[in-house]
Amino acid sequence: ITCPGVLLKDKEDLYLSVSVLGQYKKTQHVPAAFPLFFQEKLVFEKAFADIVDPGDLVELLELDTAVLELIQLVPPVGKILATYEENTRDFLFPDPKRTCGHHGLDREILMKRSSSFT
């Protein structure tokens, strides 16, 4: 994660939380210095036993929201610095014009700064 020209006033570690398909996972903590490097994979698996029509699956993915949050471990509960929200279908399967390199493996997204992140 990059944030050119920004120094964090709080020195507590940061992590990325990800919520997709009703599942929540978070990365390991990294030091509070941009750029941030998260060298891990988060795996989300979900079986859709009642879905037989691919169109129904697309509809389900469009109704679900993928949420990413950059969180700093500032006591007492942590501080959300930035968020990203998009329907899960577009998050998992972006338009080809929004990706570079291999499909879905290398993509830039723009997170929205929270009001607490000055």
JODA-V832981 format. One record per residue. N is the residue number from 0. RES is the residue in one letter. SS is DSSP state (2 for helix, 1 for strand, 0 for the rest). OMEGA is omega as a letter, one per 30 degrees, with the letter a starting at -180 (* if undefined). Layout:
n;res;ss;omega
N;RES;SS;OMEGA
N;RES;SS;OMEGA
This chain:
n;res;ss;omega
0;I;0;l
1;T;0;l
2;C;0;a
3;P;0;l
4;G;0;a
5;V;0;l
6;L;0;a
7;L;0;a
8;K;0;l
9;D;0;a
10;K;0;l
11;E;0;a
12;D;0;l
13;L;1;l
14;Y;1;l
15;L;1;l
16;S;1;a
17;V;1;l
18;S;1;a
19;V;1;l
20;L;0;l
21;G;0;l
22;Q;1;a
23;Y;1;l
24;K;1;l
25;K;1;a
26;T;0;l
27;Q;0;l
28;H;0;l
29;V;1;l
30;P;0;a
31;A;0;l
32;A;0;l
33;F;0;f
34;P;0;l
35;L;0;l
36;F;0;l
37;F;0;a
38;Q;0;l
39;E;0;l
40;K;0;l
41;L;0;a
42;V;0;l
43;F;0;l
44;E;0;l
45;K;0;l
46;A;0;l
47;F;0;a
48;A;0;a
49;D;0;a
50;I;0;l
51;V;0;a
52;D;0;l
53;P;2;l
54;G;2;l
55;D;2;l
56;L;2;l
57;V;2;l
58;E;2;l
59;L;2;l
60;L;2;l
61;E;2;l
62;L;2;l
63;D;0;l
64;T;1;l
65;A;1;a
66;V;1;l
67;L;1;l
68;E;1;l
69;L;1;a
70;I;1;l
71;Q;1;a
72;L;0;l
73;V;0;a
74;P;0;g
75;P;0;a
76;V;0;a
77;G;0;a
78;K;1;l
79;I;1;l
80;L;1;a
81;A;1;a
82;T;1;l
83;Y;1;l
84;E;1;l
85;E;1;l
86;N;1;a
87;T;2;l
88;R;2;a
89;D;2;l
90;F;2;a
91;L;2;a
92;F;0;a
93;P;0;l
94;D;0;l
95;P;2;a
96;K;2;a
97;R;2;a
98;T;0;l
99;C;0;a
100;G;0;a
101;H;0;a
102;H;0;l
103;G;0;a
104;L;0;a
105;D;0;a
106;R;0;l
107;E;0;l
108;I;0;l
109;L;0;l
110;M;0;l
111;K;1;l
112;R;1;l
113;S;0;a
114;S;0;l
115;S;0;a
116;F;0;a
117;T;0;*
